[in-house]
Amino acid sequence: MSLFFLCWDVASIPFGDGHVSKRHSRNPQGCKFLYFTSSLVVRFLTKRFIWEYDPTLESTYRHQATIDDEVVSMEILDTAGQEDAIQKEGHVRWGEGFVLVYDITDRGSFEEMLPLKNLLDEVKKPKNVTLILVGNKADLDHSRQVSTEEGEKLATELACAFYECSACTGEGNIMEAFYELCREVRRRKMVQGKTRRRSSTTHVKQAINKMLTKISS
């Protein structure tokens, strides 16, 4: 099974400024992942918070996790985020699962979520986009500009799961957020596989019927 995750953290760098760094990978089982660099991803991979992180440096990470008794190995490459718009869209086309991250203390980052979802829809159409919405910096509730209710409402509009987490303290279930996205991508791929098999069976039956019609006529 091939999985391709993209995590876009608008909490760190405004959407569209051309300097969003990202990571992508392919595991030995054919599972592919693409992450836009964020402290949330670092927390997920290393279980710790890196106070000083240079998104311009290219780095490679390897990570292995067991999700519902299935072992997934990841090799994650930070490409330093210097790609142009065409390359960025190319990466999105490969994506099968997306993590949209905003900063609960920055309303501007929250307001970029819907335009970003529209971009994903435009690039991925006619396919449905599988994603989760994450509000980061849940530890800074005293500086909150986006309420939990607003996040939940947006997630409902986007038809996706919603989580509030803190990359700094580990508050919230960051691991479960990523695992749930994996499960959702897997469910959709299973449904798509069944649909393709039914379509293939239908085509075979139609071909046989045409042959029998010609023979009998």
C-alpha positions in Angstrom: 0.0 0.0 0.0 1.3 3.4 -1.0 0.7 6.3 1.4 1.8 9.9 0.8 1.3 12.3 3.6 1.8 16.1 3.4 1.9 18.2 6.5 1.6 21.9 5.9 2.4 24.0 8.9 1.1 27.6 8.3 1.7 28.3 12.0 5.4 28.8 11.3 5.5 30.4 7.8 2.6 32.2 6.0 1.1 30.2 3.1 2.3 31.4 -0.3 5.6 33.0 0.7 7.6 30.5 -1.1 9.7 29.4 1.8 7.7 26.6 3.3 10.1 23.8 3.9 9.0 20.2 3.6 9.9 16.6 3.9 9.1 13.6 1.8 9.8 9.9 1.9 9.1 6.5 0.6 9.3 3.4 2.8 10.4 -0.1 1.8 6.8 -1.2 1.5 6.1 1.5 -1.0 4.6 3.9 1.5 5.3 7.5 0.6 5.1 10.6 2.8 5.5 14.3 2.2 5.8 16.6 5.2 6.1 20.4 5.1 8.6 21.0 7.9 7.1 21.8 11.2 7.8 21.5 14.9 4.8 19.3 15.0 6.3 16.7 12.7 9.6 16.8 14.6 7.6 16.1 17.8 5.9 13.2 16.1 9.1 11.7 14.9 11.4 12.3 17.8 9.0 12.8 20.8 10.8 16.0 21.6 10.7 19.7 20.7 13.6 21.4 18.9 13.8 25.1 20.0 16.3 26.0 17.2 15.4 24.6 13.9 16.8 25.8 10.5 14.3 24.9 7.8 16.9 25.8 5.1 19.1 22.8 5.9 18.4 19.5 4.1 18.1 16.6 6.5 17.0 13.0 6.2 15.0 11.2 9.0 14.0 7.5 9.3 11.1 6.5 11.5 9.3 3.3 12.1 5.8 2.9 13.6 3.2 0.2 14.1 -0.3 1.3 13.2 -3.0 -1.3 13.9 -0.5 -4.1 13.9 1.0 -3.0 10.6 4.7 -1.9 10.6 5.3 1.3 8.6 8.9 2.4 7.9 9.5 6.0 6.9 12.5 7.8 5.4 11.8 11.5 5.5 13.9 14.0 3.5 13.8 17.7 4.3 14.2 19.3 0.8 14.8 22.8 2.4 11.6 24.2 0.8 13.2 26.2 -2.1 10.9 24.8 -4.8 8.8 27.0 -7.1 5.0 27.0 -7.4 5.1 24.3 -10.2 7.2 22.0 -8.1 5.0 22.6 -5.1 1.9 21.6 -7.1 3.8 18.5 -8.3 4.4 17.4 -4.7 0.7 17.9 -3.9 -0.3 15.7 -6.8 1.6 12.9 -5.2 -0.1 13.4 -1.9 -2.8 11.0 -0.7 -3.1 12.4 2.9 -2.7 15.9 4.2 -2.2 17.5 7.6 -3.1 21.2 7.7 -1.6 22.9 10.8 -2.4 26.4 12.1 -1.3 28.3 15.2 -4.1 28.9 17.7 -2.4 32.1 18.7 -2.3 33.5 15.1 -5.7 34.0 13.5 -4.0 34.8 10.2 -2.6 31.2 10.0 -6.1 29.9 10.7 -7.6 32.0 7.9 -5.1 30.4 5.5 -6.6 26.9 6.0 -9.6 27.2 3.7 -7.5 28.7 0.8 -5.0 25.9 1.3 -7.8 23.3 1.1 -9.0 24.9 -2.1 -5.5 24.6 -3.6 -5.4 20.9 -2.6 -8.8 20.4 -4.2 -7.8 22.2 -7.4 -4.6 20.2 -7.8 -6.1 16.9 -6.8 -9.5 17.1 -8.6 -11.5 15.1 -9.4 -10.2 13.0 -6.4 -11.4 13.7 -2.9 -8.7 15.0 -0.6 -8.0 13.1 2.6 -6.8 15.4 5.4 -6.9 16.3 9.1 -6.9 19.7 10.7 -4.5 20.5 13.6 -4.4 23.5 15.8 -0.8 23.8 17.2 0.4 25.6 20.4 -2.4 24.4 22.6 -0.1 25.1 25.6 -0.5 28.9 24.9 -4.2 29.0 25.7 -3.7 32.4 27.4 -2.7 33.8 24.0 -5.4 32.0 22.0 -6.9 33.9 19.0 -8.7 30.9 17.5 -11.2 29.1 19.7 -11.5 25.3 19.8 -15.1 25.7 18.6 -13.9 27.6 15.5 -11.5 24.8 14.7 -14.2 22.2 15.1 -16.5 24.1 12.9 -13.9 24.4 10.2 -13.1 20.7 10.4 -16.8 20.0 9.9 -16.8 22.2 6.8 -13.7 20.4 5.5 -15.2 17.0 6.4 -12.1 16.0 8.4 -10.9 15.1 11.9 -9.7 17.9 14.2 -7.0 17.9 16.8 -5.5 20.6 19.1 -1.9 19.8 20.1 1.3 21.4 21.3 4.6 20.5 19.6 6.4 22.2 22.5 4.9 20.3 25.4 3.5 17.3 23.7 0.0 18.2 24.8 -2.7 16.5 22.8 -2.4 13.3 20.9 -0.1 14.2 18.1 0.7 10.6 17.3 -3.0 9.7 17.1 -3.6 12.6 14.7 -1.0 11.2 12.2 -2.2 7.6 12.8 -5.8 8.6 12.1 -4.8 10.1 8.8 -3.1 6.9 7.9 -6.2 4.9 8.7 -8.4 7.2 6.7 -6.1 7.0 3.6 -6.1 3.3 4.0 -9.9 3.1 4.2 -10.3 5.2 1.0 -7.7 3.2 -0.9 -9.6 0.0 0.1 -12.9 1.5 -1.2 -11.2 2.7 -4.4 -9.7 -0.8 -4.9 -13.1 -2.4 -4.6 -14.6 0.1 -7.0 -11.9 -0.6 -9.6 -12.4 -4.4 -9.2 -16.2 -4.0 -9.8 -15.5 -1.8 -12.8 -13.1 -4.3 -14.2 -15.6 -7.2 -13.7 -18.3 -5.1 -15.4 -16.0 -4.5 -18.4 -15.2 -8.2 -18.7 -18.9 -9.1 -18.6 -19.7 -6.5 -21.3 -16.9 -7.9 -23.5 -18.1 -11.5 -23.1 -21.7 -10.4 -23.9 -20.6 -8.7 -27.1 -18.7 -11.8 -28.2 -21.7 -14.0 -27.5 -24.0 -11.6 -29.4 -21.7 -11.7 -32.4 -21.5 -15.5 -32.3 -25.2 -16.0 -32.1 -26.0 -13.4 -34.8 
